[in-house]
Amino acid sequence: MTILEVKNLSLGFTCENGFHQALYDVSFSLKKGQMHALVGESGCGKTISAMSIMQLLPKNAKIISGEILYSSENICQMSQAQIQKLRGSKIALIPQDPMTSLNPLYTIGDQLLEVIKIHQGLKGEEAFKKATEALDAVQIPCAKERMKAYPHEFSGGMKQRAIIAMALACNAEILIADEPTTALDVTIQAQIMNLLAKIKNEVNTSILLITHDLALVSENADYISVMYAGKIVENAPSSEFFNNTKHPYSLALLKSLPSSKRNEKLQTIAGQPPTIQQIISGCKFHPRCDFVMEKCKFEIPQNYNVGTEHHCACFLNENIR
């Protein structure tokens, strides 16, 4: 069952030198109990796509067209009161930087209890019980004692767990995890991803995972959307993506992963991703593509169906049926 659907979302920003488009007809869907990874280089539009879902956009942002459907309701047309009710209680954000996401002046318990009071309407012992259960669920030891701790007394990994606990305490149906393992060491990264997988499997929570780390994705995601320069270039189930990669950009990302083979050089993608100010005709990846054809420079490829639930926006696939 599809719980969230982004349909043909286009968005831009009004800057001093004019209006610049950042997202182009972005479409993907999130199913109940699924982890869907949105993958791409920094600046490709992953986070702004997530902020569009939460309606946490800067003042100079404007949605040009498209819909964001949660349980068949268009979030883009909701009132501010409806959106505030939706945030936290139904759709929760795990932000990119756990170090700055918690208020240093309040205890972890105070911040958890505030969230529970706002979104669950619980107070007193009932709220405290809910908060400690949430800390237990994210494997923070001695939950009752830890309620009294301040953020600076938590490690980076524990801060991230506390933020996840806030989402769990509100019974959110969807978690948007924006680079949830940034600035954490490898061991803690694995623990956080295992925790998210456990939440998905045990509570049937849907997770939109935003990341640039394909190695992380290969072990955890059910479905993958690859984004380049504000556009989804490939959509596929995880196993299909890694066994039958179609888009040249996706292939280049996979080839740039470190190899276990000795003396094998790390491959890179030539050039730099474009900024939103740059106007590139045709396929936006063509200046960096190893398979570029003349038509790629002037025509925009459509999304070709290349397999079961597998779509790719590349002319190399236009004859695949």
N, C-alpha and C positions, 0 to 999 in steps of 0.2 A: 504494500500500500504506500503510495506517494504521500508524504506529509508536508513537503515543501517543494515548490517549483518556481524556478526563476525562468521567465519566458521573454526572450528577445530584449533584454535590458540594455539600454544605451544611456550613457551618463557623461556629463562633462563639467568643466570648471570655468567660471568667469574670472579671468586674470587681468592684470593691468594692460597686457597687450592683446586682449581679446578672449574669445571663448574657445576652449580646447577640449575636444572629446577624449575621454579616457576609457570608456567601455563601449564595445560594438556588438550589439545583438547577442549578449551573453545569455546562454540557455543551459540549464542543468537541473536535475531533480534529485531530491533526497528521499529515500524510502525509510519506512519505519524500521528501526533497529539496524540501520546500515551506517557504516563509516565511509563517507564519500570524501576523497582527497581532491583538493584544488591545488594544482601544482604549477610552478613557473618561477622564473627569475625574479629578483627584487624589482619592484616597480611595474610589474606586468598587469596589475589590477586585482590581485587576489584579495587584499585586505579591503579595498574600497567596495568590492562585491559583497563582502561580509558586512561591512558597515551599512550598505544599502538595505540588507535584510533587516538589520537592527534599527534602521532609520536614524543612524548616528552620523549623519553626513555634515561636513562643514557648510557654513552659510553660503559659500560661493559655488556649491555643487548644485547641479540641476539634472533631474532625471528627464531625459529627452523622450523616451518611449519605453514600453515594456511593462511587465507585471511581475510581482513577487507574491505568489499564492501560498498562504498558510491555511491548511484545511479549507481550501477553495475560496478563501477570502483574500482580496488584494491588499497587501500591507501598504502599498503606495497610496491608497485612497482612504486609509484609516485616519481618524482624528488623533490628536496628540494624546488624549486620554486613553483611547483604545491601544495605542502603541505602548504607552507607559505600563498598561496592564499586561500587555503581551511580553515585554522585556522582563527577564528574570523568571517569571512564573511559567512561561511557555517556551521561550527561546532565551538561552543564557549564553553569555560571552566569556570565554576563557582568554583573557588578553595576552598580548605578545610578551610583555615584560612583567613578571610577577613581583619584581623588586619595587616597582612604583605603583602597583595596582591596589595596594592596601594602605590605608591611612595610618601613618606611623604614630599618631597621637591617641589612637584607640586600640584596645586589646582585640585579639582575634575573636574572642567571645562576643564583645560588644558589636563588632561588625557583622558577625554571623546572625546574632539575635535581631539586629536592625533589619536585615534582609528577610528573615523569617516573619517578623512583625508586619512588614510592608506587603509581602507577597502571599503569606499564609494566614495572616490575621491572628497568629498565636502569641500568647504572652506568658510571663511567669515560668512556672515549672515545666509546663507543656512545651514552651519555646526552647527552654534550656535542654530538655530531653532531646528534642528534635536536632538541636545544634550539636550536641555530643554524639548523637547517632551518626550525623553526617561526617564528623571528624573521624569516628571509628571506621566508617565506610571507606574513607580514603587512606586508611592505614596510618593515621597519626596516633602514636602511642600516648597513653595517659591523657585521654581526651578532656576529662574534667579539669585537670590541672592546666592543660595547654590552653583552655579557654581564657585563662588569666594572663597569658603571655602576650607581649607586644610583637609586631611584625619583625623588629630587628633581632628578636630572640629566635626566629625561625630561619632555617637555611633556605636557599633558593628553591630547592625541591619541595620543602614543607610549605613555603608560601604558595607555590603552585597547587599543592594539594588542598590548602585552605580555600583557595579560589574555586576549585572544583567542588569542594564541600558546600560552598554557598549555592552553587547550581543544583546540587543534589538535594539540598534542604528545601528548595523551592519546587522540587519535582518537575523540573524543566523537561519537556519532551525532546527539545533539540539543544545540543551543545555546539557552539561555534568555537572551535579551538584554533586560535590564530597563532601559528608558530609556537605551540605550547612548550616546546623543549629548548627554545632559544636561551642561551647563556647558562645552560645546565650541562654538567659533565655527562659523559656517555652512559655511565651506570645509572644515573638519575633519569636520563632521557628514557632509557628502557623501562624503568619503574613507572614513569608517568604514562608512557604508551600502554604498558600492561594494565595500568589502572583504568585508562579510558576504554580499553578493550573489554575489561571486566564489567564496567558500567554498561557498555553497549550490550553485552551478552546477558547479563543478569537482570538489568532493569529495562531492557529493550529500548534504550535511548538512541536517538539518531544523532550522529556526529558529523559535522562538516569540518574536516581537518584541512587547514591552510598551511602549506609548507613548500619549501624548495627542495626538500630532502627525499629523493626517490627511494633511497635505501630504507628509510623509515616507512614510506608508503607501501613498499613491496611486502612488508611483514604484517601490516595492519589494515590497510584499506580494502573495502569490498569493491569500490568503483572509483575510477580516476577521471578527472577532467584536467587537461593540460591547457594552460592559458599562455598566450604570447601577445604582447602589446595590446592588451585590452580585449582580446578575442579568444574564445575557446577554439582550439585547433584540433583537439582530439578528445573524444569521450569513449570510455570502454570499461567493461568489468576488469578488475585487477588482473586476473589470470590471462585474459584475452590480451590486455595491454602489454604485459611483459613477454608473452609468447608470440604476439603477432602485431608488433608496433608498426604503425603506418606513416605517421607524419614525420618528415625530416627533422623537425625541431625535437620531437619526442625521442627519435633515434639519437640525435646529438646529445641530449640530456643523459640518456642511458650510457652512451660511450664515454661521457665525462666522469662517470662514477669510478672511484678507485678500484683497481683490480688486485686480486690476490696473487696474480702471476708475477714472478720476479722479472725485473728489468723491462717491464712493460710501461711505456710512457703514458702519462695521463693526457687524454685528449681534451681539447678545448673547442669552444664554439667561436669561430672567427668574428671579429667586430663587437659591437655593443648593441644592446636592445635600444630601440628608439625612445625618445622622450615624447610626451604628449604634444609638444610643440612641433615635432617633425611630421611633415606630411609625406607619406609613402604611398605611391600608387600601386594598385594590384595587391598581391599577397604581401603582408607586412614583413614576412620572414625572408623574402626573396634576396635582399642584399647579403644575407649570411648563409644562404642555403647552398649545399653542395650539389643539389639536383635541379637547380633553377633552369626554367625554360623561358623562352621569349614571352609567352602569354602570361607568365607569372608576374611580369613587370607591369602589366596593364589591366589584367582582369582579376577580380576577386573570386577565389574558388568557393563553391558551395559546400555544404556538409554532405559528403557522400557516405552512403551506407556501405560499410565494408565488412560487416559481420553481425552476429547477434548482439544487439544493443551497442554496436561499435560504429562510431561515426568519425570521419576525418575530413578536414577542410584542406585538401591538397589535390591539384590536378593529376598527380600520379595515380590517383585512385578513381578517376572519373569513369573508367571503363569496367570497374569491378562491379559485378552484379551478384 
